Amino acid sequence: MRILVVEDEQNLRSLTVKRLEEEGYSVDACEDGREALEYASMTEYDAIILDILLPKLDGLQVLRTLRAKKDRTPVLLLTARGAVEDKVEGLNSGADDYMAKPFSYEELLARLRVMIRRQAVDVTENRLELADLSLDLNTREVRRGGKIIQLTQKEYALLEYLMCNKGLVLSREKIEQHIWNYDYEGGSNVIDVYIRCLRKKIDDGYPNKLIHTVRGMGYVMREQA
């Protein structure tokens, strides 16, 4: 999952990015409202963490601009303001959630998971499921046929994205945009490498294959026809 962090306080921005990356998210970050709109126009994000008090354009202006463009990316507002009227203004502008500084990173991560989960297709009790494969969005535990499968952070991120979009063919470019940030400088075949690793762990030994290649288009997660 790919997150955009918009925060002008450098230390807070760096720490937030670090904590999100430790949780396996791909993260881009910027420090003002105009940059935020540029980033949001160049790629699709699974969520945006947006400070209100920003230079050039404040967070509420950024949020209203996104919503006016029909951009429905989940947005969590961060601000030093704690007044009820500020919270109401943010939510009325199209925010999905709101946290006042200082905040707990455990709470931030929990709220972020809830926002992203709301966007996911066919989520049952905080789980993504396909055939006998399940992914717990809270514990990040992956099981197939009751057996726990150990995944690296990138493998988990890839599987989560595929399962959130099960039945949809995803191009390599689209997968790369969601799993890696703008600092990524990997080779052109990295998606194929990760898909092969994931197949070995998810599909090997099971007659019902779940990860499929659509020649010339990309990959899709679905039950074998």
Backbone torsions as a table, in degrees:
resi	resn	phi	psi	omega
1	MET	NA	141.2	-175.4
2	ARG	-111.5	128.3	-174.9
3	ILE	-119.7	143.0	171.8
4	LEU	-109.5	125.9	176.6
5	VAL	-108.1	123.1	-180.0
6	VAL	-118.4	105.4	-173.7
7	GLU	-153.3	128.0	-176.6
8	ASP	-87.3	-14.3	176.0
9	GLU	-81.9	112.3	-171.0
10	GLN	-59.3	-46.0	-177.6
11	ASN	-63.3	-43.5	179.4
12	LEU	-66.5	-40.1	179.1
13	ARG	-62.3	-46.4	-178.5
14	SER	-64.1	-41.9	-179.5
15	LEU	-67.3	-40.0	179.0
16	THR	-63.7	-44.7	177.9
17	VAL	-59.9	-44.3	-179.2
18	LYS	-60.9	-45.7	-179.1
19	ARG	-65.0	-39.0	178.9
20	LEU	-66.8	-41.4	179.2
21	GLU	-66.1	-34.2	176.5
22	GLU	-64.3	-25.9	177.7
23	GLU	-86.6	0.3	176.1
24	GLY	96.3	3.9	178.9
25	TYR	-79.6	149.9	167.9
26	SER	-89.5	129.7	-169.3
27	VAL	-130.1	132.3	166.6
28	ASP	-110.7	153.2	-178.6
29	ALA	-143.6	146.6	175.4
30	CYS	-148.1	173.3	-168.7
31	GLU	-121.2	-1.6	177.5
32	ASP	-143.6	166.9	-173.6
33	GLY	-66.1	-36.8	179.7
34	ARG	-67.1	-41.2	175.7
35	GLU	-61.3	-39.6	-179.1
36	ALA	-58.8	-44.5	179.7
37	LEU	-66.7	-34.7	177.5
38	GLU	-65.6	-46.1	178.0
39	TYR	-59.9	-46.7	-176.5
40	ALA	-65.9	-25.4	-179.8
41	SER	-80.7	-17.8	-174.2
42	MET	-94.6	-20.5	-179.4
43	THR	-154.9	166.5	176.9
44	GLU	-93.1	131.9	176.9
45	TYR	-109.6	152.3	176.4
46	ASP	-84.0	-21.8	175.5
47	ALA	-165.9	155.1	176.1
48	ILE	-125.5	128.2	172.1
49	ILE	-100.3	115.6	-165.3
50	LEU	-126.9	117.8	173.7
51	ASP	-73.6	148.6	179.1
52	ILE	-83.5	-46.0	-175.7
53	LEU	-84.9	86.6	-177.2
54	LEU	-118.5	152.3	172.6
55	PRO	-73.7	159.0	175.6
56	LYS	72.6	-61.8	172.4
57	LEU	-135.3	130.8	-179.9
58	ASP	-77.2	167.9	-174.4
59	GLY	-60.3	-36.2	179.9
60	LEU	-67.5	-37.0	175.7
61	GLN	-64.9	-41.2	177.0
62	VAL	-60.6	-47.5	-178.1
63	LEU	-61.5	-46.3	-179.8
64	ARG	-63.8	-36.9	178.4
65	THR	-65.1	-43.6	178.2
66	LEU	-60.4	-47.2	-177.8
67	ARG	-67.0	-34.2	177.6
68	ALA	-65.2	-27.6	177.9
69	LYS	-88.8	9.7	179.7
70	LYS	66.0	24.0	175.2
71	ASP	-82.1	114.6	-175.3
72	ARG	-101.9	18.6	177.7
73	THR	-55.9	131.0	178.0
74	PRO	-58.5	133.8	-178.0
75	VAL	-124.5	127.1	173.1
76	LEU	-109.1	119.8	-179.2
77	LEU	-85.4	136.3	173.3
78	LEU	-118.0	135.2	178.7
79	THR	-160.0	156.8	174.4
80	ALA	-77.2	-17.2	179.0
81	ARG	-71.7	139.3	179.7
82	GLY	-125.3	3.8	-176.6
83	ALA	-69.0	147.3	-179.5
84	VAL	-59.2	-41.0	-177.0
85	GLU	-65.4	-31.4	176.7
86	ASP	-69.1	-39.5	177.4
87	LYS	-63.3	-44.7	179.7
88	VAL	-62.2	-42.9	179.6
89	GLU	-61.2	-41.6	179.3
90	GLY	-64.3	-45.7	-179.6
91	LEU	-66.9	-37.6	178.2
92	ASN	-68.9	-22.1	178.6
93	SER	-82.2	-7.2	176.3
94	GLY	116.3	8.2	177.8
95	ALA	-70.6	150.1	177.6
96	ASP	-92.4	-24.6	178.9
97	ASP	-159.0	172.9	-170.5
98	TYR	-152.8	132.2	174.8
99	MET	-135.6	137.1	177.4
100	ALA	-93.5	143.3	175.4
101	LYS	-80.6	149.6	-9.6
102	PRO	-72.4	155.7	-176.4
103	PHE	-135.3	162.6	176.6
104	SER	-88.8	133.3	178.7
105	TYR	-68.1	-29.9	176.6
106	GLU	-63.1	-41.3	178.2
107	GLU	-69.4	-40.9	178.3
108	LEU	-58.7	-45.4	-179.6
109	LEU	-64.7	-39.5	179.1
110	ALA	-64.5	-44.6	179.9
111	ARG	-65.1	-37.1	178.3
112	LEU	-63.6	-43.4	178.7
113	ARG	-61.8	-39.7	179.3
114	VAL	-64.0	-44.3	-179.7
115	MET	-61.2	-45.6	-178.7
116	ILE	-67.5	-38.0	-179.6
117	ARG	-61.8	-35.9	179.5
118	ARG	-61.9	-28.2	-178.5
119	GLN	-83.8	-18.2	-174.4
120	ALA	-71.1	150.6	179.0
121	VAL	-85.9	130.6	171.4
122	ASP	57.9	55.4	176.5
123	VAL	-91.5	127.0	179.9
124	THR	-119.0	115.6	177.5
125	GLU	49.6	50.6	177.6
126	ASN	63.5	24.6	179.3
127	ARG	-126.6	147.6	166.8
128	LEU	-104.2	133.1	-175.4
129	GLU	-135.2	143.8	173.6
130	LEU	-151.2	118.5	-174.6
131	ALA	52.7	-125.3	-179.3
132	ASP	-98.3	16.3	177.7
133	LEU	-100.7	132.1	178.4
134	SER	-134.9	146.9	178.6
135	LEU	-130.5	117.4	179.7
136	ASP	-85.9	117.1	-175.1
137	LEU	-72.2	-20.8	179.3
138	ASN	-86.2	-48.6	-176.5
139	THR	-93.1	-12.9	-176.8
140	ARG	63.6	25.7	177.1
141	GLU	-86.0	132.0	179.8
142	VAL	-114.0	130.6	178.6
143	ARG	-132.2	145.4	169.0
144	ARG	-132.5	124.3	-177.0
145	GLY	58.8	31.1	-179.8
146	GLY	85.1	-8.5	-178.3
147	LYS	-92.7	130.6	178.7
148	ILE	-72.3	133.6	179.6
149	ILE	-112.8	124.4	179.9
150	GLN	-87.2	124.8	-179.4
151	LEU	-124.2	150.4	170.3
152	THR	-73.8	170.1	180.0
153	GLN	-59.1	-44.1	-178.7
154	LYS	-69.0	-38.6	177.5
155	GLU	-63.0	-42.1	177.8
156	TYR	-62.7	-46.4	-179.3
157	ALA	-59.5	-40.9	179.0
158	LEU	-65.9	-46.0	179.5
159	LEU	-63.0	-43.2	179.4
160	GLU	-59.6	-43.7	-179.8
161	TYR	-65.7	-42.4	178.4
162	LEU	-63.3	-42.1	-177.6
163	MET	-72.8	-32.8	175.7
164	CYS	-65.1	-23.3	-178.0
165	ASN	-119.4	32.2	-176.3
166	LYS	-58.9	140.1	-177.3
167	GLY	89.2	-11.6	179.9
168	LEU	-105.1	136.3	177.4
169	VAL	-80.5	124.2	-178.4
170	LEU	-111.6	125.7	179.0
171	SER	-71.9	160.8	177.0
172	ARG	-59.6	-39.2	-179.7
173	GLU	-63.1	-42.2	-178.9
174	LYS	-67.5	-40.7	177.7
175	ILE	-62.9	-45.3	-179.5
176	GLU	-60.2	-40.7	-179.4
177	GLN	-62.4	-32.8	-176.6
178	HIS	-89.2	-22.7	-174.2
179	ILE	-100.9	-25.6	-179.0
180	TRP	-121.6	154.9	178.9
181	ASN	-96.9	-172.7	-175.9
182	TYR	-69.4	-15.7	179.0
183	ASP	-81.6	-7.0	-176.1
184	TYR	-67.3	132.9	-179.5
185	GLU	-132.1	35.5	-178.1
186	GLY	-75.7	176.7	179.3
187	GLY	-78.0	167.7	-175.4
188	SER	-70.7	-19.3	-176.6
189	ASN	-100.5	12.9	-174.9
190	VAL	-62.7	-35.4	179.5
191	ILE	-63.3	-44.3	179.3
192	ASP	-61.4	-38.2	179.5
193	VAL	-63.5	-46.8	-179.4
194	TYR	-67.8	-36.0	177.0
195	ILE	-62.6	-41.7	178.9
196	ARG	-62.4	-43.7	179.0
197	CYS	-63.2	-40.9	-178.8
198	LEU	-67.7	-39.6	178.2
199	ARG	-61.2	-40.5	179.8
200	LYS	-59.8	-37.3	-177.2
201	LYS	-85.3	-32.1	-174.1
202	ILE	-94.4	-41.1	-169.9
203	ASP	-106.2	-29.1	-177.0
204	ASP	-60.0	129.7	179.1
205	GLY	89.8	-1.2	179.1
206	TYR	-117.4	129.4	-179.2
207	PRO	-66.5	-30.9	-179.5
208	ASN	-90.5	97.8	-178.7
209	LYS	-76.7	140.5	-175.3
210	LEU	-112.2	-23.0	179.9
211	ILE	-104.7	119.3	-173.3
212	HIS	-123.8	145.0	174.6
213	THR	-94.0	131.4	172.8
214	VAL	-107.9	105.3	-170.7
215	ARG	-54.0	128.3	177.9
216	GLY	80.2	-1.8	-176.4
217	MET	-126.0	-43.0	-179.4
218	GLY	148.2	-137.5	-174.7
219	TYR	-131.0	153.1	178.6
220	VAL	-141.9	145.4	176.6
221	MET	-107.0	117.9	-179.7
222	ARG	-163.9	164.7	175.7
223	GLU	-70.9	147.8	-179.7
224	GLN	-64.2	130.5	-178.3
225	ALA	-70.6	NA	NA
